Amino acid sequence: MNKLTQVPWKNVSFSEGFWGTWQQTNSSSTVNAVYNRFYETGRIHAMSLEWQEGKPDKPHEFWDSDVAKWMEGAAYILYYHPNEELSQKLENIIDLIEKGQHESGYFNSFFLTLEPNNIFTDRSAHELYTAGHMIEAAVAHYYSTGSERFLNVMTRFADCIEDAFVINGTAKYTTCGHQEIELALVRLWQATEDERYLELSKHFVDSRGLDPKERVFSVPNGTPPADPKVRCYVHYNDSYAQDDAPARQLPAAAGHAVRAMYYYSSMADLSREYDDKELYDACLRLWNDATLRKMYVTGGVSADRYGEAIGAAFTLPNAGSYAETCASIAMAFFAQRMFSMEPDARFTDIVELQMFNGALVGLSLDGTGFFYDNALESSPAYNDFSRGINDKRLLFPHYRRERVFECSCCPPNILRFIGALGEYVYATENDTVYVSQYAQSKADVQLASGTLQISQETNYPWTETVTVKVYAEQAPSSVVAFRIPGWCTTPSVTIDGTVVYDNETIAQGVVMARGYVYVPAALIAGGTVVLNFPMKITELEANPLVTEDCGKIAIMRGPIVYCVEAEDNAGVNVFDLTVLRNPQYEHQMGEIGGVPMVLLNGKAAVRSTEGWTNTLYRSGSSKFTNVNFTAIPYFAWANREAGDMSVWLNKETTIS
């Protein structure tokens, strides 16, 4: 088992380029939009513990987690973009938490305000989930500012948790219904070097799934849970909270997708730190099941909207998809941790897929609107008809982004994800630095033999080339490993114009292994490395077992999944569009909402509407009319007038 270490987000800076621009939007728009909505809805004030019966904005049991994720995102932003007003908002919330913390170390604004006698009695109440997010926020604040104030507050809380769940056993349940504390405790251990927190994380993972009586989300014989707090419009089953079996025996990726991915991430953390082969094998089994049978082409991993859950194998509805933004972010967490144990591009390819598609679609181009769930096919007429009929989950709109949700986990999650994107770019092991993601950036990288500086110049993902400079005077024996994206079929790597790797060439000293090209720094020797990743426009088809996508194709260029939206295709029914066998694809730079991006054009056909008046079905074949169509990046849809959208398109075929 390998043990790679991610280069910290603090050591990586995005200048201009795709992600540099998104981080600017994050710091100027998103962080304020999320804070303002949380302030207006009472989430910030709830941290003061001053709410009283009869007042508006009654606190909710997991509001603290929403605020904590905002705090974590703000901490990242403040490191790169110092802002006194933002800093004061963050410190004011820390003041409230520090002031309100119980003498035991406990803090939860809901329980301390409304149910102080019920602390650690209800497994479904998200107490350890919210604690975990506050711990992650404290770790980020510590790394960003150097101050230990918030970190000390949260270590006291972690000590309280250890006392209640391990030392004295006063808690009335063994593990939290919603995982998060497990991975947060690993981060706390990394920040404090106190082994107790790593051991506490292991305790929670090892204890999960052992006691059938703890399965409060189980639905025996189809009967809803007895607890009214969890009896709602969500469908529960034995795997909903991943406690149907112990971690090492979990048979398949299942249940609530965010819970699952947070849990699997912590399992990966622990398998790495404890060299636990059995736990790693379980992680790999779950990874393969999720990515090879249950993941959308966009990276979405929750197909079942009734349980916010990972669906059945090959069951991937498009209009009814859930594909929660938080789940895509959590899948990136899991992928990165798997990569830390096995440097294989199959893991970092999924990180890239989430970065550009599954996660990013959750945020509007101006950084102020959010999707909770993410459709792959959307019709405003259908959604407007369905709103409030019988499926309450359709109250989450499929075709326009919202400013805040009643359950508003996704907005601050995408905020913190973009804020810390630097930690996904590079990783190290001994004297090897792995370049896993491509973005205009600079980084200081600490290797076993010394410090290495590396920079990228690129307009990726719109252009095909990445120019890399490596300054390795202090680490002359180092090796640079470049990821070859799985979508690229004809890559090349050159040094000062000389090819050192392509499909026909491997220079002496260069190694290709598991999707990475390993180039000795001595071979680079101060030269310029140019990575060329030709971005052919590709039509993907789904496994025939994915019945919704039979006879259809999805379009990709580079790492970007595309969709067809009504706004660009006036007068065309996008659901009736049939891409021609020879679509004559073209691409050009364009923009949506002032944001530059590559747009695609192609040839298709649509059925004539002639003769269909007052007719629902008829015999015979319709005439087709050839049309031009435009496709846009999936992450950019729903930023203009509402209209139909589809990722999967009909395809003209010749059966042979």
N, C-alpha and C positions, 0 to 999 in steps of 0.2 A: 504494500500500500504506500503510495506517494504521500508526501505532506507538503503541498504547495502553500504559500502564504500570499494573500492578496496585497498588492501595493496599496497602502492606505489612501483614501480619497483625498486627504490633505496634501499628498505628494504629487497629485495629478491635477493639472490646471487646463481647462478648455479655454482656448482663445476665441477665435471666431468659429465659423463652421456650424454644422448642424446642431451639435449638442452645446456648443458655446452659446448659440442663440437661444436655445431652449432654457439653459440655465439663467440667462438674462431675463427671459420671460418669467421664469420661476421666482426670481428674486424681486422683480418689479411689479408683477401682477398676481401670480398664484398665491404667494404667501400672504398677501393682503386680502385677497378675495376669500380665502379660507378663514382667516382670522375674523374678518368682518361678519361672515355668516355665523361663525361660532359665537361671536359676541352678541349678535342680534337674537340668537335663539337661546341664550342663557347659559351656554356651555362654559364660558369663561367665568361668569359670576358664580356658577355652581361650585367652583373650586374654593370659594370663600367660606363655604359651609353655612351661609346665612339665609338660605331659602326657608320660607315658612309656609305652612298650609294656607291656601287661599291666594297665594301669589302665582303669577304666570310662570311658565317655563320650569315646570317641575323637573328636577334632575332625573336622569335615566341611569340605569346601572352601568352602562358602558360609555357614558359621555367622557369620562376621564381618558379613555383610550383615544378618542378623536382628538382631544386637546394635546395629548402626549405626542401623537404623530406630528401634529403641527409644530410642537416644540422641537422635535427632532429635526424636522425639515428646516426650521428657522435657524437652528444651531449650525447646520451645514452652510446655509446661505451667509450667515454672519462671518464665517471664516473667509469666504471669497469676496463678499461684498459688505464691508462694515457699514452699519446703519444704526445710528443712535436710537431712533424711534423704535425700530424693530427690536433692538437689544433691550430697551426698557420694557416693552411688552412681554418679552420672554422672562426677564428677571422678575417682573411683577407677578407672573404666574408662579414662578419658583417661590417667591415670598409667600403666596397663599398656601402652597403645599407645605412649606416648612412650618408656617404658623399653625396650620390645621392638623399637622401630623400628630396622631395619638401617641401617648407616652410609650406604648408598646412598639412603636415604629410603623403602625398600620396607617394607610391612607387610602380612602375611597370616598369621594364626595357624596355618592348616593347612600352608602351604608352609614357613614358618620352622621349624615344629615337626617335620613329617614328611617333607617333600620339598624341602629347601633347594637341592638341585642341579637342580630342575626348574622354577625360577621362569621365568615367561613362555615356557613350552615347549608348553603344552597349551591350545589355543583353547577347549576345552569346559569348562575348569576354573573359570570364573567369577571369575578374578582381577580383571579390570577392572570387573566388575559389583560385586564387594564393595568395591573401591576407590571406585567412584562413590558408593555409599551412605555410606561413611565421610566422603567429601568433603561430601556434603549434610548430614550430621550436624554436621560442623565449621562449616559456614556457619551453620546454625541456632544452634549454641552461641555463635558470635561475635555474631550479631544479638541473641540473648537476653541474654547476659551482658556483652558488650563486651570480653571477654577474647580475645586473639589466640593463646593458647597452643595450643589444638587446631587452630585454623586454620593456624598455622605448621607444625605436624606434618604436616598434610595437603597444604600447598603443597610441602613437601619430597617427599612421595609423588608428587604430580603432576609435579614436576620429574624424579623418577626415571622415571616413565612416559614423559615426553617424551624423555628420554635414550635409553631402551630402544627406543622405537617410531619415533622420528624422527631424533634427532641421530646416534646411533651404530648404531641398527638391530640391536641384539643380541637382541631378541625374536624368537622362532621363528614367530610368526604376526603378521598385520597388524591384525586387528580381533577383538574379543572375541566369543565365541559368544552371550553374553547382553548385550544393550545396557543401558546405564545410565550408563556413564562419559561419554557424549556430552552428556547433559543436565546432569550434575553439573559438568562443566568449564565450562559456560556460567554456572552459578550461582557457581562459584569466581571466574570472571572478573568477575561482577557485584559480588562481595564485595571483591575485591582490586584491581580495575581493571587487572590485568595481562593485556594482550592475548594473551600467549602461550597462555593457557588457552582462550580463544575459538578461536584458530587451531588448537590441538590438537584441540578438539572437531570443528572443520571437517575436519581431517585424517582423523579416524576415520570421519566420515560419507561423505566423498568417496572413501575407500579401500574401503568396504564393497561387496561384490558384483563387484569387478573381477577377482578371481583364482579361477577354478573349482576350483583345487586346495585352496582354503581351505574349501570346502563340506564340512566333516567331518560334517554332518548329512544330506548327500545320501544317497538310497537308490537307487542304480542297479539297475534290474531287480529291485527288491523285496528286495535283499540288505541286511541290517542293517549299520550302520557297523562298520568294522574295529575301531575303538577300543572295548574292552570297557566303558569307563566310560560310554559313551553307548548301549551295546547293552542295552536294558531293555524295559520294557513300553510305552514311548512310541513312537508311530509317527512316523517322520521322513520328510521329503521335501525337495525342493530349496528350498522357501520357508520351511521351519521357522524358520530364523534370519534371514529377510529378506535373504539374500545371493545370491538367484538372479538379481539384476540390480542395477546401481547405483541409488542412491537416486532419482535424477531419472527413472529409467525403470521403476520398480516399477509393474506393471500393475494390481495389486489388493491390497486388505488381506488378508493371508494369514500363516499360520504361527503360532508360539507367540504368544499374544495379549499377554502382558505385554512380551515382547521387542519386539513390533511397536509397541505404544503408547508405550513409552519411546523407541523409535527415531523414530517419527513426531513425538513431542514435541520431540526434539532437532532434527529436520529443520525443524520450524516455528520453533524458536528461531533457527536459523541463517538461514533464509530472511528472517526479520525483520531480523536484525542486519546481514546483507550485502545486503539488498534484492535477493534472488535470486528472480526471478520464476519461473524454471524449477523451482526447488525448491518454491516455494509452490504452483505448479500441481500438482506431484506430491502434496503434502500434501492439497490439495483433492480430488484424484482418489481418494486413499486414504480420506479422510474420507467422501466420498459413498458409496463402496463399502461401507464399514463400517456406516454409519448407515442407509442406504437399502435394504440387502440382507442384512445379516448381524448385526443387533443385536436382542436380545430386547426385548420391551415394557418390561421392568424396567431396561434399559440394559446387561444382560450382553453381553459381546462375545467370549466363547469358547464356541462351541457344540460343539467337538470335544474330548471329554475325553481321547482317546488321544494327542493332541499338545498338550494344554492350549491348543488352537489356535482361531483364527478359522475357522469352518466354511465350507462351500460356500454360495453364494448361496441364500437362502431355505430353507436346511436348519437348522431351529431346533428340535431335539428338546426336549421338556419334561422327561420323567422322566430322560432321559439327558443333560441339559444339564450344562455345566461352569460357565460364567458365573462365572469365578474372581473373588473379591473384589479381588485385586490388579489384575486387568485393568480392572475398573470404575473403580478409583481412577486408574489410568493413563490411561483414556479421558477422565476429567475433566481431567487434566494437558494432554492433547492439545487438548481443546475450549477450554480457557482460552487456550492459546497461539494457536489459530486466531482466537479473538476479538480477541486483541491486534493482529492485522493487518487484521481486517475486523469492525467492531462490528455484528454481526448476531446477533439473538436465537436463531437456529438453533443457535449454538454454546453460548450460556449456558443455553438450555433443556436441553441435554444435560448440562451441569454439574449443573443442578438435578435432573434425572432420576437421576443417579448419587448425588448427595448423599442423597436421600430413599429410594432404592430399591436400585439395583445395588450400591452400596458399603455402605450402612448395614445391609443384611440380614446382612452378614458378622460383626456384633457382637451379642451377646445384650443384652437390656434392662438387665441388671445390670452389663454391661461386663466380664464375666469369661470368657465363652465365645465361640467363634469358628467360623464356617464358612469353609472353604477354597473349596469350590465351592458353587454355589447353584442348587438345583433349582427348576423352575417347577411340578413335579408330583412328589409324594413319597408313597411307600407303605412304611411300616416293614416290612411283611411281605415285600415284594419285596426290599428292601435286605438284610434279615437273611438271606434265602435266598441272595442273590447274594454275600454277603461271603466272600471267600476261595475262591470256586469257580474262576474263571479270570480275572476282571477285577480286578486289584489296585487299580485306581483307585477301585473301590467301597469300599475300606477307608476312604476319606474318607466319613463317613456323611452321608446326605442329610437326616436327620430329627432330628439332635441336634447341638448345638455341642460342640466339643472344647476342652480347656484348652491344648493345644499339639499341633503336628504334627511329624513327622520333618522335613518341609520346611515350616518355620514362617514363611514370608514374609508371610502375610496378617495375623496378629495385630498385629505392630508397624506394618504399613502403615496399617491403619485407625486405629491410635493416632496416628500422625503426621498423617494426613489430617484427623482431627477437630481435632487441636491447632492446625493452621494454616488452618482453614476461613475465618478472617477475610480471607485474601488473595483469596478468590473473590467477595467481596461488592461491592467498588467498584473502578473503574478510571478513569484520567484520560488525557486528551489535550488539551494546551494548557489552555484554560479550561473544558473540559467534564468533568464527573464522571458516570460511568456507574453507575447503581444496578442491579446485575445479579441479586443474590439478596436475598431478603426474610427478615429475622430481627430480632428485638428487639436493637438494637445502637446503638452510638455510634462515630463515627469522626472523626478529624482528617485532612483531605484537603489536600494541597499542590497548588495549581494554578499556572499560569504567572504570574497576577497577584496571588496571595496565598493565604492559608489559608482553608479553608472547613470548618465543622463541620456534621455531618449526623447525625440520630438517627432511628431507627425504633421505633415502638411497635406491636406486633402479636402475635397468637397464631398466626400463619401457621406451618404449613400447615393448621391446623384452622379458622381463621376467615378471612373473605373480605377484610377491610380491613387496610390498612397505613397508619398515620399517620406522616407524615414532617415533621420540622422542619429547615429549612436556615438556617444562620447565615452569611451571605455578605458581611458588611460589608467585609471585606478583599479580597473578590473580586466586586465588584458587577457585572462584565460576564460572570460565569460562567453556564454553562448546566448544568442537571441533566437527565440522560437516564434515564428510567425504563423498565425492561424490561417489556413486556406479555407475560406467559407464553403460549406457543403453545397451551396447553390451554384458555385462557380466550377465549370467544367474545363476551362482552358487557362488556368492561372500561370503567372510567371513571376519570378523574382530576379531582379538584376542588381548588380553592384557596379556603379559607374559605367553602365551600358552593357556590361557583360552578363549574359544569362548564367545564373548559378542554379536555377531550378525552373523547369516547366515539365510538361507531360513527356518530353523526350530527353531531358537533360537533368542530371544531378551532378554538380561539381564536386570535386574531391573535398572531403571534409564536411560536406553538407549531408544532412540526414532528413528523410521524410518519415514521420511516424505518427499515426493516429490523427491525421489532419493537421499536423504542425510541421513546418520546415525549419530545421535547426541549423543556424548559420553561426559559425565561430566569429566572435568579435574581431579576432586577428585577421579574418578574411575580409571583413568590412574595412578595417584599418583607416577609419576617418573618412571613408568614401560615402557615397549616397546610395541608399537602398531604395529601389522603386518596386513596389508591389503592383502588379497589374491584374485586375480581376474583371475580365470582360463581362458586361452585364447584358447578356442575351435576354430578350423578353421571352419568358417561358410560360407554357400552358401546363398546369398541374392537373392531374385527375386523381380522384379519391379511390381508395380500395372499393371494389364492387359491393362489399358488405355495408358500406355507408350508403344506404338506399336513397337518402335525400339528394345525393350528388351524382347519381348514375346518369350518364350521358352529358355531364356538365364539366366545365373546366374553370379553374381559378388562374388568374394571371399574376405573375411575379416578374419584377425586374430587380436584380440584385437582392437585397434582403427585404424589399418592400412588397407587401401584398397589395394588390389593387382592387378597386371595386368600381362599379358603374352607378352613377347617381343621376337622377332625373334632371338636375340643374344643368348638366352639360349635354343632355341628350333630349332636347325639346321635341315633343311630339312622338317620342319613342317609348313604348312599353318595355321597360328594362327587363321585366320578367319573361317577355316573349322574344327577347333578343337572341339570335342564334349566330354565334361567331363562325365565319366562313372557314373552310378548310385552309384557304390561303388568306389569312387576315391582313397581310401586308402591314404589319405593325410598324409604327414610327413613334419616336419619342422626342420631346422638346421641353426645354425649361419653360415653365409658366408660373403662375402664382394663384393662391387662393387666400383671400383675406390679407393680402399683402405679404404672405409667406411664400418664398420661392420653393418650387418643387418640380420634379419631372412629371409631366403628364403623358399619357399614351393615347394614340389614335389607332383605330383598326377598322376593318371591314366586317360587316355583319348583315343579317337579313331579318326582317320582321314580317309576320303574316299580315296580309291585307285585312282590314276591318270591314270590307265590303260584304254586304249580305248578312251581317250578324245582328241587325236590328231586330229586337223582340225574339231572338233566338239564343238559347243556351247551349244546345248541342246540335250537330248536324253531321251528316255523312259526307264523305269525300275529302279532298285535300284543298287547303287554302292556297292562294297564290302568295308568293313572297316578294317583298320589295327590298332591294339592297339599300343599305344605309351605312353611313360612317358613324362610328361611336367613339366616345372619349372615356377613358378610365383614369381615375385619380387614386392617389395613395389612400388606403383604407383608413389610416389614422386621421385623414383630413376630411372625412365625410361629416355631414351634419353641421357645417359651419356657415351655411348659407340658407336659402329658402328651403323649407321642409319639402321632401319629395321621396319617391321610391328609391331604394338602393339595393344592390345585390353584389355579393362577392362571387358566387358561383353562377356561371352563364351557360346556356345551352350551346352545344357545339355541333356543327355540321360534320358528319362522319361518312366514311365509306366502309361498309362492312366487308372484311376480306377473310 
